[in-house]
Amino acid sequence: MSISDRERRMLSMAGVSIILSGIFWLATSGSNSAAPKVVSQVDSVDHAEKMLTNLRRQAATIPGKEVVLKQVSTELADREKGLIKGDTAPQAQAQLVQILREVARNQSPPLEIKQVELGPAQAFGDSYGEVSVSVTVDGRIDQLVNYLAYLSAQPEIIATDQIRFNNANPKLKTNQVRLTISGLVARKLVPVRKGVASF
C-alpha cells in the first residue's frame, strides 16, 4: 500500500497540529495551578484615603459611645433595683407577699391580710416578667387608702391591678377588699410557653 503525496502532507500537518495543541495545553494548565495570578489595581490612592478618613471618623466616635453606654447601663441598673428578687417565680411571689404583709403590719392600726392567692407568672414586654398576688384585707376606707399609698411608695416596682370592695360590717364602716397586686421580675423567671399560642 502506498501513500500519496497528498496523504503524506495531511499526516504531517496533523502531527504538527497535535504537537502544537499539546504544547498549548501544557502551557495554559501549568500556569493556573502553580503561578499566582496578577490582579489589576482596582483602588486608587484617592479612594484609599477616603476610606481611611471614614474609618478615622468612625473610630473618633467610639469614646463618646462608650460614655453613653456606661451612662445608660448605670441608669438601667438603678431602675432594675426595683425588680422583685427571687430565683423562681414562686419565690418572687413569696417576696411580694412579704412586702404586702410588711406594709399592712406598719399601718396604724395594723391591717390583717386574711387570704392570699397566687396568680400565674406572665411576660411583661420583651425584657421583664410579671408576678401577681391577690390578698383580702378588712378595714375602713381611710385605712385602705393609706395602705395603697404606702404600697405605691415602696422601692419595688409594684402596682395594683384590681380592687374589689364588699361591705364587711356596716356599723363599723369596714369593707372587705380584695386587692390584686403585680410586681415586675426578671424575664428568666417566666416559664416559656410551648405549643399553640393562647388567645
N, CA, C and O of each residue as an XYZ file, in Angstrom:
796
protein
N       0.835     -1.156      0.000
C       0.000      0.000      0.000
C       0.894      1.239      0.000
O       1.834      1.360      0.786
N       0.587      2.088     -0.851
C       1.418      3.281     -0.961
C       0.617      4.505     -0.543
O      -0.599      4.570     -0.724
N       1.323      5.459      0.015
C       0.680      6.682      0.488
C       0.989      7.773     -0.537
O       2.131      7.955     -0.959
N      -0.025      8.461     -0.906
C       0.147      9.529     -1.883
C       0.753     10.760     -1.217
O       0.821     10.873      0.007
N       1.189     11.679     -2.082
C       1.776     12.922     -1.554
C       0.743     13.726     -0.762
O       1.050     14.351      0.253
N      -0.410     13.686     -1.234
C      -1.475     14.431     -0.552
C      -1.696     13.878      0.851
O      -1.832     14.657      1.794
N      -1.736     12.564      1.016
C      -1.944     11.941      2.334
C      -0.753     12.199      3.241
O      -0.910     12.375      4.449
N       0.454     12.222      2.647
C       1.650     12.484      3.424
C       1.604     13.908      3.996
O       1.955     14.103      5.160
N       1.192     14.872      3.234
C       1.088     16.240      3.707
C       0.045     16.339      4.809
O       0.266     17.059      5.783
N      -1.097     15.635      4.694
C      -2.151     15.650      5.713
C      -1.649     15.055      7.022
O      -1.932     15.585      8.097
N      -0.901     13.949      6.935
C      -0.369     13.333      8.145
C       0.648     14.243      8.825
O       0.664     14.342     10.051
N       1.487     14.900      8.051
C       2.473     15.787      8.663
C       1.792     17.001      9.309
O       2.218     17.450     10.374
N       0.751     17.530      8.682
C       0.000     18.647      9.271
C      -0.725     18.209     10.538
O      -0.782     18.960     11.512
N      -1.273     17.009     10.530
C      -1.960     16.504     11.726
C      -0.972     16.332     12.868
O      -1.287     16.645     14.016
N       0.235     15.832     12.558
C       1.254     15.658     13.593
C       1.682     16.987     14.185
O       1.797     17.118     15.403
N       1.920     17.983     13.323
C       2.304     19.306     13.800
C       1.176     19.908     14.621
O       1.421     20.527     15.657
N      -0.040     19.731     14.171
C      -1.197     20.258     14.894
C      -1.319     19.622     16.271
O      -1.608     20.323     17.242
N      -1.110     18.339     16.381
C      -1.186     17.641     17.680
C      -0.076     18.120     18.595
O      -0.311     18.342     19.783
N       1.111     18.282     18.074
C       2.239     18.731     18.887
C       1.988     20.159     19.396
O       2.238     20.444     20.567
N       1.500     21.055     18.536
C       1.214     22.432     18.949
C       0.082     22.478     19.988
O       0.143     23.253     20.943
N      -0.941     21.651     19.796
C      -2.040     21.593     20.784
C      -1.537     21.110     22.131
O      -1.957     21.640     23.160
N      -0.656     20.126     22.162
C      -0.082     19.612     23.409
C       0.737     20.664     24.121
O       0.649     20.815     25.340
N       1.551     21.407     23.345
C       2.368     22.467     23.943
C       1.458     23.558     24.536
O       1.703     24.033     25.645
N       0.424     23.948     23.805
C      -0.501     24.967     24.295
C      -1.214     24.503     25.567
O      -1.373     25.276     26.512
N      -1.639     23.241     25.585
C      -2.338     22.708     26.750
C      -1.435     22.693     27.981
O      -1.865     23.070     29.072
N      -0.174     22.256     27.808
C       0.764     22.236     28.920
C       1.067     23.649     29.421
O       1.208     23.861     30.625
N       1.164     24.593     28.526
C       1.488     25.962     28.926
C       0.340     26.605     29.711
O       0.591     27.297     30.698
N      -0.895     26.394     29.300
C      -2.025     27.035     29.990
C      -2.418     26.320     31.263
O      -2.769     26.998     32.229
N      -2.385     25.026     31.334
C      -2.790     24.316     32.554
C      -1.743     24.448     33.634
O      -2.107     24.474     34.810
N      -0.501     24.531     33.320
C       0.564     24.670     34.318
C       0.549     26.034     34.973
O       0.886     26.131     36.153
N       0.178     27.091     34.274
C       0.195     28.439     34.840
C      -0.982     28.665     35.790
O      -0.873     29.500     36.687
N      -2.094     27.961     35.630
C      -3.258     28.143     36.504
C      -3.008     27.604     37.896
O      -3.409     28.232     38.876
N      -2.357     26.457     38.012
C      -2.229     25.827     39.315
C      -0.993     26.279     40.084
O      -1.045     26.375     41.310
N       0.095     26.556     39.415
C       1.339     26.826     40.128
C       1.615     28.320     40.301
O       1.999     28.746     41.390
N       1.436     29.087     39.298
C       1.804     30.502     39.355
C       0.642     31.341     39.889
O      -0.507     31.102     39.516
N       0.921     32.328     40.761
C      -0.153     33.196     41.256
C      -0.627     34.134     40.154
O       0.130     34.529     39.267
N      -1.893     34.470     40.243
C      -2.479     35.367     39.255
C      -2.151     36.806     39.626
O      -2.101     37.151     40.807
N      -1.936     37.614     38.656
C      -1.691     39.030     38.859
C      -3.024     39.745     38.699
O      -3.695     39.633     37.674
N      -3.389     40.487     39.750
C      -4.662     41.194     39.745
C      -4.391     42.655     39.443
O      -3.462     43.254     39.984
N      -5.192     43.203     38.596
C      -5.009     44.609     38.262
C      -5.451     45.487     39.437
O      -6.289     45.089     40.245
N      -4.879     46.667     39.512
C      -5.179     47.579     40.606
C      -6.574     48.168     40.391
O      -6.859     48.783     39.364
N      -7.452     47.956     41.413
C      -8.816     48.440     41.322
C      -8.949     49.761     42.063
O      -9.565     50.704     41.565
N      -8.364     49.824     43.264
C      -8.496     51.020     44.099
C      -7.391     52.023     43.766
O      -6.248     51.665     43.485
N      -7.779     53.260     43.810
C      -6.794     54.311     43.596
C      -6.360     54.849     44.951
O      -6.928     54.487     45.982
N      -5.374     55.698     44.946
C      -4.866     56.295     46.177
C      -5.940     57.189     46.803
O      -6.107     57.213     48.023
N      -6.656     57.916     45.963
C      -7.712     58.797     46.487
C      -8.804     58.004     47.200
O      -9.288     58.401     48.260
N      -9.179     56.882     46.601
C     -10.212     56.041     47.208
C      -9.733     55.477     48.548
O     -10.501     55.435     49.509
N      -8.481     55.048     48.618
C      -7.930     54.519     49.866
C      -7.879     55.603     50.936
O      -8.145     55.326     52.106
N      -7.538     56.848     50.550
C      -7.508     57.944     51.518
C      -8.901     58.265     52.046
O      -9.061     58.566     53.229
N      -9.903     58.205     51.185
C     -11.279     58.433     51.634
C     -11.723     57.358     52.617
O     -12.370     57.655     53.621
N     -11.374     56.108     52.325
C     -11.731     55.021     53.246
C     -11.036     55.217     54.585
O     -11.649     55.006     55.631
N      -9.761     55.617     54.573
C      -9.028     55.848     55.808
C      -9.639     56.999     56.600
O      -9.722     56.920     57.825
N     -10.063     58.052     55.934
C     -10.711     59.185     56.602
C     -12.020     58.754     57.256
O     -12.311     59.153     58.384
N     -12.811     57.940     56.553
C     -14.073     57.444     57.125
C     -13.819     56.563     58.341
O     -14.524     56.677     59.343
N     -12.827     55.691     58.267
C     -12.511     54.821     59.408
C     -12.044     55.640     60.604
O     -12.413     55.343     61.740
N     -11.241     56.661     60.363
C     -10.778     57.521     61.462
C     -11.941     58.272     62.099
O     -11.989     58.430     63.319
N     -12.879     58.735     61.274
C     -14.050     59.446     61.781
C     -14.900     58.514     62.650
O     -15.387     58.914     63.707
N     -15.073     57.270     62.196
C     -15.848     56.308     62.987
C     -15.129     55.950     64.280
O     -15.759     55.795     65.326
N     -13.805     55.819     64.204
C     -13.036     55.493     65.413
C     -13.080     56.633     66.418
O     -12.997     56.396     67.623
N     -13.210     57.857     65.947
C     -13.264     59.006     66.855
C     -14.554     59.042     67.663
O     -14.585     59.643     68.737
N     -15.623     58.411     67.171
C     -16.895     58.423     67.902
C     -16.967     57.328     68.967
O     -17.887     57.340     69.785
N     -16.040     56.400     68.981
C     -16.096     55.273     69.928
C     -16.039     55.729     71.386
O     -16.852     55.250     72.177
N     -15.132     56.621     71.796
C     -15.126     57.041     73.213
C     -16.454     57.661     73.649
O     -16.906     57.412     74.766
N     -17.080     58.456     72.798
C     -18.382     59.043     73.139
C     -19.453     57.984     73.295
O     -20.293     58.068     74.191
N     -19.425     56.985     72.424
C     -20.400     55.903     72.518
C     -20.182     55.080     73.773
O     -21.148     54.615     74.378
N     -18.928     54.888     74.177
C     -18.651     54.155     75.410
C     -19.184     54.902     76.631
O     -19.708     54.283     77.556
N     -19.052     56.224     76.637
C     -19.568     57.033     77.749
C     -21.087     56.904     77.824
O     -21.646     56.731     78.906
N     -21.751     56.989     76.672
C     -23.208     56.860     76.645
C     -23.629     55.463     77.111
O     -24.605     55.323     77.849
N     -22.895     54.430     76.684
C     -23.210     53.060     77.102
C     -23.080     52.903     78.615
O     -23.935     52.277     79.242
N     -22.022     53.463     79.211
C     -21.861     53.394     80.667
C     -22.994     54.115     81.378
O     -23.519     53.624     82.378
N     -23.372     55.279     80.862
C     -24.442     56.062     81.485
C     -25.772     55.313     81.409
O     -26.510     55.264     82.393
N     -26.078     54.736     80.264
C     -27.332     54.001     80.102
C     -27.322     52.737     80.961
O     -28.343     52.383     81.551
N     -26.176     52.055     81.037
C     -26.078     50.849     81.869
C     -26.288     51.178     83.339
O     -26.947     50.422     84.053
N     -25.739     52.294     83.799
C     -25.930     52.716     85.191
C     -27.386     53.046     85.462
O     -27.931     52.667     86.499
N     -28.013     53.746     84.541
C     -29.428     54.096     84.705
C     -30.308     52.849     84.710
O     -31.251     52.760     85.497
N     -30.008     51.888     83.839
C     -30.769     50.639     83.810
C     -30.598     49.865     85.117
O     -31.567     49.321     85.647
N     -29.383     49.816     85.631
C     -29.142     49.120     86.905
C     -29.917     49.784     88.039
O     -30.452     49.096     88.908
N     -29.982     51.123     88.039
C     -30.752     51.827     89.071
C     -32.234     51.497     88.973
O     -32.902     51.297     89.987
N     -32.745     51.440     87.746
C     -34.170     51.132     87.575
C     -34.481     49.685     87.927
O     -35.542     49.393     88.480
N     -33.572     48.786     87.613
C     -33.837     47.369     87.873
C     -33.631     46.984     89.333
O     -33.855     45.830     89.699
N     -33.212     47.923     90.170
C     -33.151     47.655     91.611
C     -34.543     47.402     92.169
O     -34.694     46.752     93.204
N     -35.559     47.916     91.482
C     -36.933     47.763     91.934
C     -37.578     46.445     91.541
O     -38.721     46.190     91.918
N     -36.874     45.596     90.791
C     -37.449     44.300     90.441
C     -37.579     43.433     91.681
O     -36.745     43.497     92.584
N     -38.628     42.621     91.721
C     -38.824     41.694     92.835
C     -37.753     40.610     92.723
O     -37.574     40.013     91.661
N     -37.056     40.364     93.805
C     -35.960     39.390     93.801
C     -36.505     37.975     93.987
O     -37.519     37.765     94.652
N     -35.819     37.024     93.391
C     -36.166     35.616     93.549
C     -35.526     34.798     92.455
O     -35.293     35.287     91.349
N     -35.240     33.535     92.772
C     -34.646     32.639     91.781
C     -35.705     31.991     90.905
O     -35.420     31.575     89.782
N     -36.931     31.904     91.419
C     -38.040     31.319     90.664
C     -39.254     32.235     90.815
O     -39.270     33.130     91.660
N     -40.263     32.000     89.989
C     -41.484     32.816     90.080
C     -42.174     32.655     91.437
O     -42.605     33.661     92.000
N     -42.304     31.433     92.000
C     -42.914     31.321     93.335
C     -42.124     32.058     94.425
O     -42.718     32.609     95.352
N     -40.794     32.071     94.317
C     -40.011     32.820     95.299
C     -40.272     34.330     95.159
O     -40.346     35.043     96.159
N     -40.408     34.799     93.941
C     -40.721     36.218     93.728
C     -42.108     36.544     94.272
O     -42.310     37.615     94.844
N     -43.069     35.628     94.098
C     -44.405     35.844     94.653
C     -44.360     35.852     96.180
O     -45.056     36.645     96.815
N     -43.551     34.981     96.772
C     -43.405     34.973     98.234
C     -42.796     36.296     98.708
O     -43.185     36.819     99.752
N     -41.856     36.831     97.955
C     -41.268     38.126     98.293
C     -42.319     39.227     98.203
O     -42.353     40.123     99.047
N     -43.170     39.166     97.192
C     -44.245     40.153     97.039
C     -45.233     40.057     98.201
O     -45.669     41.085     98.718
N     -45.594     38.843     98.621
C     -46.492     38.660     99.777
C     -45.845     39.229    101.032
O     -46.518     39.848    101.857
N     -44.545     39.023    101.176
C     -43.839     39.551    102.344
C     -43.893     41.083    102.358
O     -44.072     41.684    103.418
N     -43.741     41.708    101.207
C     -43.827     43.173    101.112
C     -45.236     43.629    101.505
O     -45.389     44.585    102.265
N     -46.266     42.944    100.989
C     -47.653     43.311    101.300
C     -47.927     43.175    102.792
O     -48.583     44.037    103.377
N     -47.442     42.121    103.410
C     -47.670     41.911    104.857
C     -46.907     42.940    105.685
O     -47.412     43.423    106.699
N     -45.693     43.275    105.256
C     -44.904     44.260    105.999
C     -45.583     45.634    105.972
O     -45.633     46.323    106.991
N     -46.098     46.023    104.821
C     -46.795     47.311    104.720
C     -48.079     47.279    105.555
O     -48.409     48.268    106.209
N     -48.807     46.158    105.541
C     -50.039     46.041    106.333
C     -49.719     46.092    107.832
O     -50.469     46.687    108.606
N     -48.623     45.479    108.236
C     -48.227     45.458    109.638
C     -47.831     46.854    110.120
O     -48.026     47.178    111.291
N     -47.283     47.677    109.241
C     -46.818     49.015    109.618
C     -47.926     50.061    109.626
O     -47.665     51.219    109.951
N     -49.150     49.687    109.279
C     -50.278     50.622    109.324
C     -50.690     50.829    110.778
O     -50.395     50.011    111.649
N     -51.375     51.934    111.016
C     -51.840     52.145    112.376
C     -53.345     52.370    112.334
O     -53.772     53.385    111.784
N     -54.148     51.515    112.862
C     -53.846     50.198    113.420
C     -53.452     49.228    112.305
O     -53.827     49.417    111.147
N     -52.698     48.194    112.660
C     -52.227     47.242    111.643
C     -53.392     46.550    110.936
O     -54.401     46.210    111.553
N     -53.230     46.353    109.643
C     -54.227     45.618    108.858
C     -53.843     44.148    108.837
O     -52.665     43.793    108.873
N     -54.849     43.316    108.777
C     -54.600     41.875    108.737
C     -54.949     41.358    107.341
O     -56.052     41.571    106.837
N     -53.981     40.673    106.734
C     -54.232     40.042    105.434
C     -54.835     38.684    105.738
O     -54.195     37.834    106.357
N     -56.078     38.483    105.296
C     -56.800     37.272    105.660
C     -56.604     36.146    104.657
O     -56.553     34.977    105.039
N     -56.497     36.477    103.409
C     -56.429     35.441    102.389
C     -55.410     35.859    101.327
O     -55.336     37.029    100.950
N     -54.630     34.890    100.853
C     -53.630     35.147     99.818
C     -53.838     34.148     98.688
O     -53.981     32.948     98.919
N     -53.852     34.661     97.472
C     -53.992     33.790     96.301
C     -52.909     34.195     95.293
O     -52.793     35.367     94.935
N     -52.128     33.225     94.845
C     -51.040     33.486     93.903
C     -51.522     33.296     92.473
O     -52.166     32.296     92.156
N     -51.215     34.244     91.621
C     -51.581     34.154     90.207
C     -50.419     33.618     89.385
O     -49.313     33.465     89.904
N     -50.653     33.333     88.117
C     -49.575     32.811     87.266
C     -48.603     33.921     86.865
O     -48.985     35.081     86.716
N     -47.350     33.538     86.697
C     -46.357     34.486     86.190
C     -46.554     34.615     84.687
O     -46.843     33.636     83.999
N     -46.394     35.833     84.189
C     -46.584     36.051     82.761
C     -45.575     37.073     82.257
O     -44.944     37.782     83.040
N     -45.436     37.136     80.955
C     -44.481     38.058     80.348
C     -44.996     39.493     80.451
O     -46.199     39.748     80.380
N     -44.065     40.411     80.618
C     -44.376     41.836     80.637
C     -43.418     42.489     79.639
O     -42.293     42.845     79.990
N     -43.867     42.641     78.416
C     -42.991     43.149     77.359
C     -41.998     42.080     76.941
O     -42.243     40.885     77.109
N     -40.875     42.523     76.394
C     -39.863     41.587     75.910
C     -38.778     41.313     76.942
O     -38.070     40.312     76.835
N     -38.631     42.181     77.937
C     -37.487     42.083     78.831
C     -37.815     41.698     80.264
O     -36.913     41.366     81.034
N     -39.088     41.736     80.636
C     -39.436     41.510     82.031
C     -40.585     40.528     82.147
O     -41.237     40.184     81.162
N     -40.818     40.082     83.385
C     -41.952     39.230     83.694
C     -42.787     39.893     84.773
O     -42.375     40.885     85.374
N     -43.961     39.336     85.012
C     -44.879     39.906     85.997
C     -45.439     38.783     86.850
O     -45.925     37.779     86.330
N     -45.369     38.957     88.167
C     -45.998     38.025     89.093
C     -47.112     38.785     89.808
O     -46.990     39.979     90.081
N     -48.198     38.074     90.106
C     -49.322     38.741     90.773
C     -49.771     37.943     91.980
O     -49.656     36.718     92.032
N     -50.291     38.691     92.960
C     -50.787     38.127     94.216
C     -52.097     38.827     94.531
O     -52.189     40.052     94.442
N     -53.113     38.051     94.901
C     -54.387     38.622     95.349
C     -54.494     38.423     96.847
O     -54.271     37.321     97.348
N     -54.838     39.495     97.573
C     -54.980     39.430     99.030
C     -56.334     40.007     99.423
O     -56.884     40.859     98.725
N     -56.863     39.537    100.542
C     -58.108     40.055    101.096
C     -57.794     40.747    102.413
O     -57.136     40.179    103.285
N     -58.276     41.994    102.550
C     -57.995     42.820    103.726
C     -59.305     43.432    104.196
O     -60.134     43.832    103.378
N     -59.501     43.510    105.532
C     -60.649     44.193    106.119
C     -60.168     45.498    106.739
O     -59.141     45.531    107.416
N     -60.918     46.574    106.503
C     -60.549     47.850    107.117
C     -61.477     48.961    106.661
O     -62.313     48.779    105.776
N     -61.305     50.124    107.294
C     -62.077     51.294    106.892
C     -61.466     51.870    105.619
O     -60.335     51.545    105.258
N     -62.216     52.715    104.955
C     -61.767     53.294    103.687
C     -60.459     54.054    103.869
O     -59.550     53.913    103.051
N     -60.346     54.863    104.935
C     -59.125     55.638    105.132
C     -57.909     54.725    105.351
O     -56.810     55.036    104.891
N     -58.108     53.591    106.059
C     -57.021     52.640    106.246
C     -56.595     52.025    104.907
O     -55.404     51.857    104.642
N     -57.565     51.697    104.083
C     -57.256     51.088    102.794
C     -56.555     52.067    101.852
O     -55.660     51.688    101.097
N     -56.981     53.342    101.910
C     -56.324     54.365    101.085
C     -54.879     54.546    101.539
O     -53.978     54.643    100.706
N     -54.651     54.592    102.849
C     -53.285     54.703    103.368
C     -52.444     53.485    102.977
O     -51.273     53.614    102.623
N     -53.054     52.315    103.046
C     -52.354     51.077    102.677
C     -51.895     51.141    101.220
O     -50.748     50.817    100.911
N     -52.787     51.558    100.333
C     -52.435     51.662     98.917
C     -51.370     52.741     98.679
O     -50.503     52.582     97.820
N     -51.438     53.825     99.435
C     -50.441     54.890     99.298
C     -49.061     54.392     99.726
O     -48.065     54.673     99.060
N     -49.000     53.649    100.839
C     -47.720     53.104    101.291
C     -47.199     52.044    100.323
O     -45.989     51.925    100.129
N     -48.092     51.283     99.724
C     -47.648     50.301     98.728
C     -46.997     50.990     97.532
O     -45.976     50.528     97.024
N     -47.587     52.090     97.087
C     -47.032     52.783     95.920
C     -45.702     53.456     96.248
O     -44.936     53.764     95.335
N     -45.409     53.694     97.526
C     -44.156     54.331     97.921
C     -43.017     53.331     98.124
O     -41.898     53.741     98.435
N     -43.270     52.051     97.960
C     -42.240     51.031     98.143
C     -41.205     51.120     97.022
O     -41.538     51.509     95.902
N     -39.937     50.759     97.318
C     -38.900     50.843     96.273
C     -39.077     49.791     95.171
O     -38.554     49.962     94.069
N     -39.796     48.722     95.452
C     -40.024     47.704     94.438
C     -41.027     48.219     93.402
O     -41.855     49.083     93.692
N     -40.935     47.679     92.211
C     -41.847     48.079     91.134
C     -43.106     47.218     91.250
O     -43.173     46.115     90.707
N     -44.105     47.748     91.971
C     -45.368     47.031     92.161
C     -46.517     47.978     91.820
O     -46.391     49.199     91.906
N     -47.630     47.379     91.432
C     -48.805     48.178     91.067
C     -50.064     47.391     91.385
O     -50.041     46.162     91.457
N     -51.160     48.107     91.575
C     -52.454     47.485     91.844
C     -53.136     47.181     90.516
O     -53.303     48.068     89.678
N     -53.531     45.916     90.328
C     -54.239     45.514     89.107
C     -55.748     45.597     89.279
O     -56.453     46.112     88.411
N     -56.246     45.081     90.417
C     -57.693     45.045     90.651
C     -57.995     45.403     92.099
O     -57.209     45.135     93.008
N     -59.153     46.015     92.283
C     -59.672     46.293     93.631
C     -61.154     45.945     93.614
O     -61.901     46.418     92.758
N     -61.578     45.105     94.575
C     -62.998     44.765     94.730
C     -63.413     45.058     96.168
O     -62.787     44.586     97.117
N     -64.470     45.839     96.312
C     -64.972     46.215     97.628
C     -66.236     45.437     97.950
O     -67.096     45.254     97.088
N     -66.349     44.978     99.192
C     -67.568     44.371     99.741
C     -67.751     44.936    101.150
O     -66.776     45.178    101.861
N     -69.002     45.144    101.542
C     -69.261     45.596    102.916
C     -69.023     44.446    103.877
O     -69.576     43.358    103.711
N     -68.188     44.698    104.891
C     -67.920     43.675    105.891
C     -68.773     43.911    107.134
O     -69.411     42.982    107.630
N     -68.792     45.132    107.636
C     -69.549     45.469    108.822
C     -70.043     46.907    108.673
O     -69.273     47.849    108.860
N     -71.342     47.085    108.332
C     -71.854     48.452    108.107
C     -71.811     49.324    109.362
O     -71.645     50.539    109.252
N     -71.957     48.736    110.544
C     -71.954     49.541    111.766
C     -70.562     50.123    112.041
O     -70.441     51.263    112.488
N     -69.511     49.333    111.772
C     -68.141     49.811    111.989
C     -67.575     50.514    110.747
O     -66.458     51.032    110.758
N     -68.371     50.514    109.695
C     -67.979     51.101    108.415
C     -66.683     50.485    107.877
O     -65.799     51.191    107.393
N     -66.592     49.185    107.970
C     -65.432     48.489    107.415
C     -65.834     47.786    106.121
O     -66.985     47.399    105.920
N     -64.855     47.643    105.276
C     -65.054     46.966    103.997
C     -64.076     45.811    103.873
O     -62.957     45.856    104.384
N     -64.522     44.800    103.197
C     -63.624     43.715    102.847
C     -63.159     44.004    101.421
O     -63.970     44.135    100.504
N     -61.851     44.101    101.251
C     -61.294     44.485     99.958
C     -60.384     43.371     99.449
O     -59.534     42.849    100.170
N     -60.594     43.033     98.190
C     -59.704     42.065     97.534
C     -58.831     42.853     96.560
O     -59.321     43.463     95.609
N     -57.538     42.824     96.822
C     -56.557     43.547     96.004
C     -55.730     42.554     95.199
O     -55.287     41.535     95.728
N     -55.528     42.848     93.940
C     -54.589     42.074     93.132
C     -53.423     43.004     92.828
O     -53.572     44.025     92.157
N     -52.250     42.617     93.344
C     -51.034     43.422     93.213
C     -50.060     42.661     92.313
O     -49.894     41.449     92.451
N     -49.419     43.381     91.391
C     -48.428     42.784     90.493
C     -47.081     43.441     90.707
O     -46.989     44.621     91.046
N     -46.036     42.653     90.500
C     -44.677     43.167     90.596
C     -43.852     42.689     89.414
O     -44.087     41.607     88.876
N     -42.889     43.500     89.017
C     -42.022     43.127     87.899
C     -40.867     42.273     88.382
O     -40.295     42.511     89.446
N     -40.531     41.263     87.569
C     -39.431     40.353     87.853
C     -38.575     40.219     86.596
O     -38.935     40.714     85.528
N     -37.452     39.552     86.740
C     -36.600     39.280     85.580
C     -37.325     38.330     84.631
O     -38.106     37.488     85.073
N     -37.076     38.458     83.353
C     -37.767     37.652     82.334
C     -37.476     36.160     82.492
O     -38.310     35.327     82.135
N     -36.305     35.816     83.021
C     -35.934     34.406     83.152
C     -36.841     33.642     84.116
O     -36.861     32.411     84.085
N     -37.592     34.342     84.972
C     -38.473     33.676     85.927
C     -39.803     33.257     85.305
O     -40.534     32.454     85.885
N     -40.116     33.790     84.140
C     -41.394     33.482     83.482
C     -41.216     32.235     82.649
O     -40.312     32.179     81.815
N     -42.070     31.211     82.853
C     -41.927     29.999     82.050
C     -42.257     30.278     80.584
O     -43.148     31.066     80.267
N     -41.515     29.610     79.701
C     -41.739     29.778     78.268
C     -42.864     28.853     77.845
O     -42.845     27.656     78.134
N     -43.849     29.423     77.156
C     -44.980     28.620     76.690
C     -44.625     27.968     75.372
O     -44.142     28.623     74.448
N     -44.867     26.676     75.297
C     -44.608     25.941     74.067
C     -45.938     25.481     73.480
O     -46.908     25.251     74.203
N     -45.963     25.354     72.185
C     -47.178     24.870     71.530
C     -48.018     26.016     71.007
O     -47.491     27.058     70.618
N     -49.311     25.821     70.998
C     -50.244     26.786     70.444
C     -50.299     28.018     71.337
O     -50.362     27.905     72.561
N     -50.277     29.178     70.723
C     -50.356     30.438     71.491
C     -51.746     30.591     72.084
O     -52.741     30.181     71.486
N     -51.797     31.180     73.254
C     -53.089     31.363     73.913
C     -53.792     32.569     73.315
O     -53.151     33.506     72.839
N     -55.120     32.535     73.344
C     -55.918     33.617     72.769
C     -56.374     34.550     73.842
O     -57.062     35.530     73.556
